[in-house]
Amino acid sequence: MALKIIDTCINCDVCEPVCPNKAISLGEEFYQIDPDLCTECVGHFEEPQCVEVCPVECIPHDPEHPETHEQLQLKYAALMRKAD
């Protein structure tokens, strides 16, 4: 499942730089996560880095984008091919 940032975000700027896929950007009111780029850090880290650094715990799973671990691995592989 991709992650999403909810409206309790305080725009502290700590999540965006730790995202290895550059899936996080500043939205109109608070940060947002592009579900097409979010792999929950699969392929990079054991745990999603944005969740690890978030001081207000505002990054839950996005129920609108359910994905298995295997699907996240495939997305990671596709993103790495694009990066080459």
C-alpha positions as CSV (number, residue, x, y, z in Angstrom):
1,M,0.0,0.0,0.0
2,A,1.2,3.4,-0.8
3,L,1.4,5.9,2.1
4,K,-0.4,9.3,2.3
5,I,0.1,12.4,4.4
6,I,-3.0,13.5,6.3
7,D,-4.1,17.0,7.3
8,T,-2.4,16.8,10.7
9,C,0.9,17.5,8.9
10,I,2.7,20.4,10.4
11,N,4.9,21.0,7.3
12,C,8.0,20.5,9.3
13,D,10.0,19.6,6.1
14,V,11.6,16.4,7.5
15,C,9.9,13.8,5.3
16,E,10.6,15.2,1.9
17,P,14.4,14.9,1.9
18,V,14.4,11.3,3.3
19,C,12.2,9.9,0.5
20,P,14.5,7.8,-1.8
21,N,12.0,7.9,-4.6
22,K,11.2,11.6,-4.5
23,A,7.6,10.7,-4.0
24,I,7.0,13.6,-1.4
25,S,6.3,17.2,-2.5
26,L,4.7,20.2,-0.9
27,G,1.1,20.4,-1.8
28,E,-1.3,23.4,-1.5
29,E,-1.7,23.0,2.3
30,F,0.7,20.3,3.4
31,Y,3.1,17.7,2.0
32,Q,1.7,15.0,-0.2
33,I,2.9,11.6,-1.5
34,D,2.6,10.5,-5.1
35,P,1.3,7.0,-5.0
36,D,2.9,6.2,-8.3
37,L,6.3,6.8,-6.8
38,C,5.8,5.5,-3.2
39,T,7.2,2.1,-2.6
40,E,7.1,2.5,1.2
41,C,10.9,2.4,0.9
42,V,10.9,-1.2,-0.3
43,G,14.2,-1.7,-2.1
44,H,15.9,1.0,-0.1
45,F,15.1,0.5,3.6
46,E,13.4,-1.9,6.0
47,E,10.9,0.8,7.1
48,P,9.4,3.8,5.4
49,Q,11.7,6.7,6.2
50,C,9.0,9.3,6.1
51,V,7.1,7.5,8.8
52,E,10.3,7.0,10.9
53,V,11.1,10.8,10.9
54,C,7.6,12.2,11.2
55,P,7.1,13.9,14.6
56,V,3.3,14.0,14.4
57,E,2.6,10.5,13.0
58,C,0.6,11.8,10.1
59,I,1.6,9.2,7.4
60,P,-0.7,6.2,7.4
61,H,-1.2,3.7,4.7
62,D,-3.4,4.9,1.8
63,P,-6.4,2.5,1.6
64,E,-7.1,3.9,-1.9
65,H,-3.8,2.4,-3.1
66,P,-3.6,-1.1,-1.8
67,E,-0.4,-2.9,-2.8
68,T,1.3,-6.1,-1.6
69,H,5.0,-6.3,-0.7
70,E,5.6,-8.0,-4.1
71,Q,3.8,-5.2,-6.0
72,L,5.9,-2.6,-4.2
73,Q,9.1,-4.5,-5.2
74,L,7.9,-4.5,-8.8
75,K,7.2,-0.8,-8.6
76,Y,10.7,-0.2,-7.1
77,A,12.3,-2.2,-9.9
78,A,10.4,-0.2,-12.6
79,L,11.4,3.1,-11.0
80,M,15.0,2.0,-10.9
81,R,14.9,1.1,-14.6
82,K,13.5,4.6,-15.4
83,A,16.3,6.2,-13.4
84,D,19.0,4.5,-15.5
